[in-house]
Amino acid sequence: MAAAVETVKNPTGKTSGGGRGVAPLRAGQGHSFFWRRLHSLSGIVPIGAFLIEHILVSNATAMNGPVAYANQVKFLGSLPLVIVLEAVGIWIPILYHSLYGFYIWYRGVPNIGDYRYAGNWFYSVQRWTGVVVFAYIGWHVWHLRFAGIDLHAHPGASFGKVQNELFVTWQFLFYVAGLVCASWHFAYGIWLFCAKWGITAGERARKNLLIACTALFLLITGVGLGSIAKFRSTPRQPADASADQLRTTPAPPTEPIGNQ
């Protein structure tokens, strides 16, 4: 597959190469090389790792019912320094990756009309899916993490809180769009990462990786849609503090030392 061709603006505001092509990215030329490499790497670790855990592990437990999901939320909320872990491992990397991605897009000039390669279309889809994912993450984090009942303090309400959103039509559609866009953005981002970092050498290696990335996209999307379907097909669960004792498995009691 042909790599995407990007037209960029130089510091004077004019496009490089007479309006076509992309300036080569070389080490040692200013700070752009470092920030772009960091942008590429952050999309895989930690953001990509978090996406895998969030959809293929945590959200997938919803398919086992409200109790399993509540206990997964309870486990995550019980991690030491959870706020620090979320900030350093999730929020800050996502914010940097998103904002610098917007900057890269701003510096570029659309050129699909000039270069009708598949890679160019994929490049444009990658940019637009990034916009959708950024909006979805901001909305999703605010509603489930900070608005309403605190799920770290009341994990039993987690299943019902998600249901409250998925039973609203526009929010359900937004969930599906965010899931599909996030899955694509990450899966194709792996292909771009391997190409940029020289991991895939040769056309055959890139084609094989594209097949694997497409399979990953379908896997993440399929599991995510399965989780959403389970939320919508399960009878409505309570979404307040009253659900705590009903939806989480209590820790086993510990016997006094003298009785052991």
Secondary structure, DSSP 8 states (H G I E B T S, - for coil): ------EEB-TTS-BGGGG-S-----TTSTTHHHHHHHHHHHHHTTHHHHHHIIIIIIGGGGGG-HHHHHHHHHHHHTSTTHHHHHIIIIIHHHHHHHHHHHHHHHHEE--TTT---HHHHHHHHHHHHHHHHHHHHHHHHIIIIISSS-TTT-GGGHHHHHHHHHTSHHHHHHHHHHHHHHHHHHHHHHHHHHHHTT-S-SHHHHHHHHHHHHHHHHHHHHHHHHHHHHHHHS-----SGGGHHHHS--------GGG-
